[in-house]
Amino acid sequence: MVVLASVAFVLLLRAGAFLKISAYWAETMEEMKKCTWPTWDELVGSTVLVTISVALLGGFTVLIDLVCTAIIQYII
């Protein structure tokens, strides 16, 4: 196993895989510096908005399901 791992390491090293990984990491960190992050108040506001939206959509889905179930049971 150690020999196979060593051979794989040498092959990856010669193929430049580690250079590609380090370049990818450096480019990712550079792009992350360009991002704008929300303030705490924006984050809390967005979280509340999403939570309320999910609750309303869930309630609507349950209501429609109950109505459809009642209609189908009445037909049957």
Stockholm file with secondary structure:
# STOCKHOLM 1.0

chainA/1-76         MVVLASVAFVLLLRAGAFLKISAYWAETMEEMKKCTWPTWDELVGSTVLVTISVALLGGFTVLIDLVCTAIIQYII
#=GR chainA/1-76 SS CHHHHHHHHHHHHHHTHHHHHHHHHHHHHHHHHHCCCCCHHHHHHHHHHHHHHHHHHHHHHHHHHHHHHHHHHHHC
#=GC SS_cons        CHHHHHHHHHHHHHHTHHHHHHHHHHHHHHHHHHCCCCCHHHHHHHHHHHHHHHHHHHHHHHHHHHHHHHHHHHHC
//
